[in-house]
């Protein structure tokens, strides 16, 4: 049993049960569930969970207002699970300390990916929100994480590209030839179906930095 403790605060009983079972199957400990904002506050007084999965339909307040009125421990990470798909609100929530942002298009696979990423200290935006973020500058959607078929080495290349490393620098860091880096870049573009100029992969990597596991 994983010692990581989680609280689920959402109204939809069927969804809560599905999330709970999925987390338990992954070895996480679900300390409690709640279906109202007041109940969530009481539970948080009794527990200091590692993670709170919060559905903002618990109250009549906006997502951001809920966050302002929520009292969580310094060590509790928050994943916001909302019907709202507004990009500006998502980014504001992240700036206010939310580590994960999910919406109703999120399936259990993506939720589990989010939980893992957040508990490892990374911020996470669901693929719908990442699409909106990427489309701001590129007019081309990002691919959902569940369809990310990149190899470990290709993901390393992506991370280094997002850090602004050149092909030669990536080759030195990974101890491979520059031509091999080019091959990885070509494979990544093909797998992610990225079409555009030479900078499209770099733009994509930067847009995804810190938002995928």
PEQUIWO-V166560 format. One record per pair of residues at least 12 apart in sequence whose ideal C-beta (glycine too) atoms are under 10 Angstrom apart, sorted by the first residue. I is the first residue (numbers start at 1). J is the second residue. If there is no record, write none. Layout:
<<I;J> <I;J>>
This chain:
<<1;24> <1;27> <1;28> <1;29> <2;23> <2;24> <2;26> <2;27> <2;28> <2;29> <2;50> <2;119> <3;27> <3;28> <3;29> <3;50> <4;23> <4;26> <4;27> <4;28> <4;29> <4;30> <4;49> <4;50> <4;51> <4;115> <4;116> <4;119> <5;28> <5;29> <5;30> <5;31> <5;32> <5;47> <5;48> <5;49> <5;50> <5;51> <5;52> <5;76> <6;19> <6;20> <6;23> <6;24> <6;28> <6;29> <6;30> <6;31> <6;32> <6;33> <6;47> <6;49> <6;50> <6;51> <6;52> <6;53> <6;76> <6;77> <6;79> <6;115> <6;119> <7;30> <7;31> <7;32> <7;33> <7;34> <7;40> <7;43> <7;44> <7;46> <7;47> <7;48> <7;49> <7;50> <7;51> <7;52> <7;53> <7;54> <7;72> <7;76> <8;20> <8;23> <8;30> <8;31> <8;32> <8;33> <8;34> <8;35> <8;40> <8;49> <8;51> <8;52> <8;53> <8;54> <8;55> <8;79> <8;81> <9;32> <9;33> <9;34> <9;35> <9;36> <9;37> <9;39> <9;40> <9;41> <9;43> <9;44> <9;52> <9;53> <9;54> <9;55> <9;56> <9;57> <9;58> <9;66> <9;70> <9;78> <9;81> <10;33> <10;34> <10;35> <10;40> <10;53> <10;54> <10;55> <10;56> <10;57> <10;58> <10;81> <11;34> <11;35> <11;36> <11;55> <11;57> <11;58> <12;35> <12;55> <12;57> <12;81> <13;33> <13;35> <15;55> <15;81> <15;104> <15;108> <16;30> <16;33> <16;34> <16;35> <16;53> <16;55> <17;33> <18;107> <18;108> <18;111> <19;33> <19;53> <19;55> <19;81> <19;108> <19;111> <19;112> <19;115> <20;32> <20;33> <20;53> <21;108> <22;107> <22;108> <22;109> <22;111> <22;112> <22;115> <23;51> <23;53> <23;108> <23;111> <23;112> <23;115> <25;108> <25;112> <26;112> <26;115> <26;116> <28;50> <28;51> <28;112> <28;115> <28;116> <28;119> <29;49> <29;50> <30;49> <30;51> <30;53> <31;43> <31;46> <31;47> <31;48> <31;49> <31;50> <31;51> <31;52> <32;44> <32;46> <32;47> <32;49> <33;53> <34;52> <34;54> <34;55> <34;58> <35;55> <35;57> <35;58> <36;58> <36;59> <37;54> <37;55> <37;56> <37;57> <37;58> <37;59> <37;60> <37;61> <37;66> <37;69> <37;70> <38;58> <38;59> <39;58> <40;52> <40;54> <40;55> <40;58> <40;59> <40;66> <40;70> <40;71> <40;72> <41;58> <41;69> <41;70> <41;71> <41;72> <44;70> <44;71> <44;72> <44;73> <44;76> <45;71> <47;73> <47;76> <48;72> <48;73> <48;74> <48;75> <48;76> <49;72> <49;73> <49;75> <49;76> <49;77> <49;78> <50;73> <50;75> <50;76> <50;77> <50;115> <50;118> <50;119> <51;75> <51;76> <51;77> <51;78> <51;79> <51;99> <51;100> <51;114> <51;115> <51;118> <51;119> <52;70> <52;72> <52;73> <52;76> <52;77> <52;78> <52;79> <52;80> <52;98> <52;99> <53;77> <53;78> <53;79> <53;80> <53;81> <53;100> <53;102> <53;111> <53;114> <53;115> <53;118> <54;66> <54;67> <54;70> <54;72> <54;78> <54;79> <54;80> <54;81> <54;82> <54;98> <54;100> <54;102> <55;79> <55;80> <55;81> <55;82> <55;83> <55;102> <56;70> <56;80> <56;81> <56;82> <56;83> <56;84> <56;93> <57;81> <57;82> <57;83> <57;84> <58;70> <62;82> <62;84> <62;89> <63;80> <63;82> <63;83> <63;84> <63;86> <63;89> <63;90> <63;92> <63;93> <63;96> <63;98> <63;101> <64;80> <64;84> <64;89> <64;92> <64;93> <64;96> <64;98> <66;80> <66;82> <66;93> <67;80> <67;92> <67;93> <67;96> <67;97> <67;98> <68;96> <70;97> <72;97> <76;99> <77;97> <77;98> <77;99> <77;100> <77;115> <77;118> <77;119> <77;121> <77;123> <78;93> <78;96> <78;97> <78;98> <78;99> <78;100> <78;101> <78;118> <79;98> <79;99> <79;100> <79;101> <79;102> <79;111> <79;114> <79;115> <79;117> <79;118> <79;119> <79;124> <80;93> <80;94> <80;96> <80;98> <80;99> <80;100> <80;101> <80;102> <80;103> <80;126> <81;100> <81;101> <81;102> <81;103> <81;104> <81;106> <81;111> <81;114> <81;126> <82;101> <82;102> <82;103> <82;104> <82;106> <82;126> <83;103> <83;104> <84;101> <84;103> <84;104> <84;129> <85;103> <85;104> <85;105> <85;126> <85;128> <85;129> <85;131> <85;132> <86;103> <86;129> <86;132> <87;101> <87;125> <87;128> <87;129> <87;130> <87;131> <87;132> <87;133> <87;135> <87;136> <88;132> <89;101> <89;129> <90;102> <90;103> <90;125> <90;126> <90;128> <90;129> <90;130> <90;132> <90;133> <91;125> <91;129> <91;132> <91;133> <93;125> <94;123> <94;124> <94;125> <94;129> <94;210> <94;211> <98;118> <98;123> <98;124> <99;114> <99;115> <99;117> <99;118> <99;119> <99;121> <99;122> <99;123> <99;124> <100;113> <100;114> <100;115> <100;117> <100;118> <100;119> <100;122> <100;123> <100;124> <100;125> <100;126> <100;211> <101;114> <101;123> <101;124> <101;125> <101;126> <101;128> <101;129> <101;130> <101;211> <102;114> <102;115> <102;124> <102;125> <102;126> <102;127> <102;128> <102;129> <103;125> <103;126> <103;127> <103;128> <103;129> <104;126> <104;128> <105;126> <105;127> <105;128> <105;129> <105;131> <105;144> <106;126> <106;127> <106;128> <106;129> <106;144> <106;146> <107;126> <107;127> <107;144> <107;146> <109;144> <109;145> <109;146> <110;124> <110;126> <110;127> <110;128> <110;144> <110;145> <110;146> <110;213> <111;124> <111;126> <112;146> <112;213> <113;126> <113;127> <113;144> <113;145> <113;146> <113;148> <113;212> <113;213> <114;126> <114;145> <114;211> <114;212> <114;213> <115;213> <116;213> <117;145> <117;210> <117;211> <117;212> <117;213> <118;213> <119;213> <120;213> <121;210> <122;209> <122;210> <122;211> <122;212> <122;213> <123;209> <123;210> <123;211> <123;212> <124;145> <124;210> <124;211> <124;212> <124;213> <125;142> <125;145> <125;207> <125;208> <125;210> <125;211> <125;212> <126;144> <126;145> <126;211> <127;141> <127;142> <127;143> <127;144> <127;145> <127;146> <127;147> <127;148> <127;211> <127;212> <128;141> <128;142> <128;144> <129;142> <129;211> <130;142> <130;143> <130;144> <130;145> <130;207> <130;208> <130;211> <130;212> <131;143> <131;144> <131;207> <133;207> <133;208> <133;211> <134;203> <134;204> <134;206> <134;207> <134;208> <135;207> <136;207> <137;203> <137;206> <137;207> <138;194> <138;196> <138;199> <138;200> <138;203> <138;204> <138;207> <139;196> <140;192> <140;193> <140;194> <140;195> <140;196> <140;200> <140;203> <140;204> <141;193> <142;192> <142;194> <142;204> <142;207> <142;208> <142;211> <142;212> <143;191> <143;192> <143;193> <143;194> <143;204> <143;208> <144;212> <145;208> <145;211> <145;212> <145;213> <147;191> <147;192> <147;193> <148;188> <148;191> <148;192> <148;208> <148;212> <148;213> <149;188> <149;191> <149;192> <150;184> <150;187> <150;188> <150;191> <150;192> <151;184> <151;187> <151;188> <151;191> <153;174> <153;176> <153;180> <153;181> <153;184> <153;187> <154;183> <154;184> <154;185> <154;187> <154;188> <154;191> <154;192> <155;184> <155;188> <155;212> <155;213> <156;170> <156;173> <156;174> <156;176> <156;184> <157;170> <157;171> <157;173> <157;174> <157;176> <157;180> <157;181> <157;183> <157;184> <157;185> <157;187> <157;188> <157;201> <157;205> <158;184> <158;185> <158;188> <158;192> <158;201> <158;202> <158;204> <158;205> <158;206> <158;208> <158;209> <158;212> <159;205> <159;208> <159;209> <159;210> <159;212> <160;173> <160;174> <160;181> <160;205> <161;181> <161;184> <161;185> <161;188> <161;201> <161;202> <161;203> <161;204> <161;205> <161;206> <161;208> <161;209> <162;202> <162;204> <162;205> <162;206> <162;207> <162;208> <162;209> <162;210> <163;205> <163;206> <163;209> <164;202> <164;205> <164;206> <165;181> <166;178> <166;181> <167;179> <167;180> <167;181> <167;182> <167;184> <167;185> <168;181> <169;181> <170;182> <170;184> <170;185> <185;198> <185;201> <185;202> <185;205> <186;201> <188;201> <188;204> <188;205> <189;201> <189;204> <192;204> <192;208>>
